[in-house]
């Protein structure tokens, strides 16, 4: 109780402090988090989400963390795994090496996706407009400073008709749970770098995306989203060839 009270009156950690926290937690992240994920069926939700990665997609994963989704990408896809934490990138590279070594032993290398691992902030993606067929983020929008900016960046780098796949923490719609989230939010943020009671349903529905599927689990605290990037007016102008015009005087 005392620790929670003290945390509640401390300033919220800065983005740099939260990233440093992720760097520190990265080496033991899977050991600490996996039991909770296993208990709550998160792996099954990850499987359900990534089943929607299009065939042969060029995919971007933001906040890839330790690379837990690596085994779930379909053959033929080209995946860029990114994270703002250098510690998480180190763990992600190790996960990828283990995955590829296991695949080689099982003689599965011919059917694997292609992977790259990059140190990238999802709020400032270094990719051009319309670079990807699919963007994936699992429990990452809760950790960035500005989720709206991040959603806008995801929108920008997706091709028109591209797929956004999200699995996120969010504010419960069940009053006792949302109350508990509210009073423990500061402690959770300091411990795990995560704003775990953001109104994720509203943020997604208020974005530029067309929401195709939105499902909530665990009293609304886990949000699964499949959305599409529509063609914008500027896309139509960018893609259409210039029309020939004839002028008569």
C-alpha positions as CSV (number, residue, x, y, z in Angstrom):
1,X,0.0,0.0,0.0
2,X,2.7,2.5,0.9
3,X,4.6,1.9,-2.3
4,X,1.5,2.5,-4.4
5,X,0.8,5.8,-2.5
6,X,4.3,7.0,-2.9
7,X,4.2,6.2,-6.6
8,X,0.9,8.0,-7.1
9,X,2.5,11.3,-6.0
10,X,5.7,10.9,-8.0
11,X,6.0,12.6,-11.4
12,X,5.2,10.2,-14.3
13,X,8.4,8.7,-15.9
14,X,9.5,10.4,-19.0
15,X,9.7,8.5,-22.3
16,X,13.5,8.2,-21.9
17,X,13.0,6.7,-18.4
18,X,10.4,4.3,-19.7
19,X,12.7,3.1,-22.5
20,X,15.5,2.7,-20.0
21,X,13.1,0.6,-17.9
22,X,12.4,-1.6,-20.9
23,X,16.2,-1.9,-21.5
24,X,16.6,-3.1,-17.9
25,X,13.7,-5.5,-18.0
26,X,14.5,-7.0,-21.4
27,X,16.8,-9.9,-20.4
28,X,14.2,-11.4,-18.0
29,X,11.1,-10.1,-19.8
30,X,9.9,-13.4,-21.2
31,X,10.4,-15.2,-17.9
32,X,8.4,-12.6,-16.0
33,X,5.6,-12.1,-18.6
34,X,5.1,-15.5,-20.0
35,X,3.3,-17.1,-17.0
36,X,0.8,-14.2,-17.0
37,X,0.3,-14.5,-20.8
38,X,-0.1,-18.2,-20.5
39,X,-2.7,-17.9,-17.7
40,X,-4.8,-15.4,-19.7
41,X,-4.7,-17.1,-23.1
42,X,-2.6,-14.3,-24.7
43,X,-0.7,-16.7,-26.9
44,X,-4.0,-17.8,-28.5
45,X,-4.9,-14.2,-29.1
46,X,-1.5,-13.6,-30.8
47,X,-2.2,-16.6,-33.0
48,X,-5.7,-15.4,-33.9
49,X,-4.3,-11.9,-34.7
50,X,-1.4,-12.9,-36.9
51,X,-3.6,-15.3,-38.8
52,X,-4.7,-12.2,-40.6
53,X,-1.3,-11.2,-42.0
54,X,-1.9,-11.3,-45.8
55,X,0.0,-13.9,-47.8
56,X,3.4,-12.8,-49.1
57,X,3.0,-9.5,-47.2
58,X,5.6,-6.9,-46.6
59,X,4.9,-6.4,-42.9
60,X,6.1,-4.0,-40.2
61,X,5.9,-4.9,-36.5
62,X,6.2,-2.0,-34.1
63,X,7.1,-2.6,-30.4
64,X,8.2,-6.1,-31.3
65,X,9.8,-6.5,-27.9
66,X,11.6,-9.8,-27.5
67,X,10.2,-11.2,-30.7
68,X,7.4,-13.3,-29.3
69,X,5.4,-13.1,-32.6
70,X,8.3,-14.4,-34.8
71,X,6.9,-18.0,-35.1
72,X,3.5,-16.8,-36.1
73,X,4.3,-15.0,-39.4
74,X,3.2,-16.9,-42.6
75,X,5.7,-18.3,-45.1
76,X,6.6,-15.8,-47.9
77,X,6.2,-12.7,-45.8
78,X,9.0,-10.1,-45.4
79,X,8.9,-8.8,-41.8
80,X,10.7,-5.8,-40.3
81,X,10.7,-6.1,-36.5
82,X,11.2,-2.8,-34.7
83,X,11.4,-1.5,-31.2
84,X,12.5,1.7,-29.5
85,X,14.3,-0.2,-26.7
86,X,17.9,-1.3,-27.6
87,X,17.6,-3.9,-24.8
88,X,14.5,-5.4,-26.4
89,X,16.2,-5.4,-29.9
90,X,19.0,-7.4,-28.4
91,X,16.5,-10.0,-27.1
92,X,14.6,-10.0,-30.4
93,X,17.7,-10.7,-32.3
94,X,18.5,-13.6,-30.0
95,X,14.9,-15.0,-30.4
96,X,15.3,-14.8,-34.2
97,X,18.6,-16.6,-34.1
98,X,17.1,-19.4,-32.0
99,X,14.1,-19.6,-34.3
100,X,16.2,-19.9,-37.4
101,X,18.6,-22.4,-35.8
102,X,15.6,-24.6,-34.8
103,X,14.1,-24.3,-38.3
104,X,17.4,-25.3,-39.9
105,X,17.6,-28.4,-37.7
106,X,14.1,-29.3,-38.7
107,X,14.9,-28.5,-42.4
108,X,12.2,-25.8,-42.6
109,X,14.3,-23.0,-43.9
110,X,12.7,-23.0,-47.4
111,X,9.3,-22.1,-46.0
112,X,10.3,-19.3,-43.5
113,X,9.5,-15.6,-43.7
114,X,12.3,-13.2,-44.2
115,X,13.1,-11.1,-41.1
116,X,15.0,-7.8,-40.4
117,X,15.4,-6.3,-36.9
118,X,15.6,-2.5,-36.6
119,X,16.0,0.0,-33.7
120,X,13.0,2.3,-34.5
121,X,10.6,4.5,-32.6
122,X,7.0,3.8,-33.7
123,X,6.1,7.5,-33.3
124,X,8.7,8.4,-36.0
125,X,8.8,5.6,-38.6
126,X,11.7,6.0,-41.1
127,X,9.7,4.5,-43.9
128,X,8.0,6.2,-46.9
129,X,4.3,6.4,-47.5
130,X,2.6,3.2,-48.5
131,X,5.6,0.9,-47.8
132,X,3.8,-2.0,-46.1
133,X,0.9,-4.4,-46.7
134,X,0.5,-5.0,-43.0
135,X,1.4,-3.3,-39.6
136,X,1.4,-5.4,-36.4
137,X,1.6,-4.1,-32.9
138,X,1.1,-6.2,-29.7
139,X,1.0,-4.4,-26.4
140,X,2.9,-1.4,-27.8
141,X,0.4,1.5,-28.1
142,X,0.2,1.4,-24.3
143,X,3.9,2.2,-24.0
144,X,4.3,5.1,-26.4
145,X,4.0,8.7,-25.3
146,X,1.5,9.6,-28.1
147,X,-0.7,6.8,-29.4
148,X,-2.5,9.1,-31.8
149,X,0.8,10.0,-33.5
150,X,1.7,6.3,-33.6
151,X,-1.6,5.4,-35.3
152,X,-1.1,8.2,-37.8
153,X,2.4,6.9,-38.6
154,X,1.0,3.4,-39.0
155,X,-1.6,4.8,-41.4
156,X,1.0,6.7,-43.4
157,X,3.3,3.7,-44.0
158,X,0.5,1.3,-44.9
159,X,-0.6,0.9,-48.5
160,X,-4.2,1.8,-49.3
161,X,-6.2,-1.3,-48.4
162,X,-3.4,-2.4,-46.0
163,X,-4.1,-4.2,-42.8
164,X,-3.5,-3.0,-39.2
165,X,-3.4,-5.7,-36.5
166,X,-3.4,-4.7,-32.9
167,X,-3.5,-6.5,-29.6
168,X,-3.4,-4.0,-26.8
169,X,-4.0,-3.2,-23.1
170,X,-7.0,-0.9,-22.6
171,X,-9.4,0.7,-20.1
172,X,-12.0,-1.7,-18.9
173,X,-15.7,-1.0,-19.5
174,X,-16.5,-2.7,-16.1
175,X,-16.5,-0.1,-13.4
176,X,-14.8,-2.0,-10.6
177,X,-12.0,-3.0,-12.9
178,X,-11.5,0.4,-14.5
179,X,-11.4,1.9,-11.0
180,X,-8.7,-0.5,-10.0
181,X,-6.8,0.3,-13.2
182,X,-7.0,4.0,-12.4
183,X,-5.6,3.7,-8.9
184,X,-2.8,1.4,-9.9
185,X,-1.9,3.0,-13.2
186,X,1.0,5.1,-11.9
187,X,2.5,2.1,-10.1
188,X,2.1,0.0,-13.3
189,X,3.7,2.7,-15.4
190,X,6.7,3.0,-13.2
191,X,7.1,-0.8,-13.0
192,X,6.4,-1.8,-16.6
193,X,6.5,1.4,-18.7
194,X,2.9,0.8,-19.7
195,X,-0.2,3.1,-19.7
196,X,-2.5,0.1,-19.3
197,X,-5.8,2.0,-18.9
198,X,-5.8,4.0,-22.1
199,X,-9.2,4.2,-23.9
200,X,-7.9,2.0,-26.7
201,X,-11.3,1.3,-28.2
202,X,-11.9,5.0,-28.6
203,X,-8.4,5.7,-29.9
204,X,-8.7,3.2,-32.7
205,X,-12.3,4.1,-33.6
206,X,-11.3,7.8,-33.6
207,X,-8.4,7.1,-36.0
208,X,-8.3,7.2,-39.8
209,X,-8.6,3.5,-40.0
210,X,-11.7,1.5,-40.9
211,X,-12.3,-1.0,-38.1
212,X,-13.2,-4.4,-39.4
213,X,-13.1,-6.3,-36.1
214,X,-12.8,-5.2,-32.5
215,X,-12.9,-7.7,-29.7
216,X,-12.4,-7.2,-26.0
217,X,-11.3,-9.8,-23.5
218,X,-10.6,-9.9,-19.7
219,X,-13.4,-7.4,-18.8
220,X,-12.3,-5.1,-21.7
221,X,-8.7,-4.8,-20.6
222,X,-7.4,-6.6,-23.6
223,X,-8.3,-5.3,-27.0
224,X,-7.9,-7.1,-30.4
225,X,-8.3,-5.0,-33.5
226,X,-8.2,-5.7,-37.2
227,X,-8.5,-2.6,-39.3
228,X,-8.0,-1.4,-42.9
229,X,-6.3,1.7,-44.2
230,X,-8.7,3.3,-46.7
231,X,-7.6,5.1,-49.9
232,X,-7.3,8.8,-49.1
233,X,-7.8,11.6,-51.6
234,X,-4.1,12.2,-51.8
235,X,-3.6,8.5,-52.7
236,X,-5.9,8.8,-55.6
237,X,-4.0,11.8,-56.9
238,X,-0.6,10.2,-56.2
239,X,-1.5,6.9,-58.0
240,X,-3.5,8.2,-61.0
241,X,-1.5,9.0,-64.1
242,X,-1.8,12.6,-65.3
243,X,-4.7,13.0,-67.7
244,X,-4.0,14.4,-71.2
245,X,-5.8,17.7,-71.8
246,X,-6.5,19.2,-75.1
247,X,-6.8,23.0,-75.3
248,X,-8.6,24.7,-78.1
249,X,-8.3,28.4,-78.8
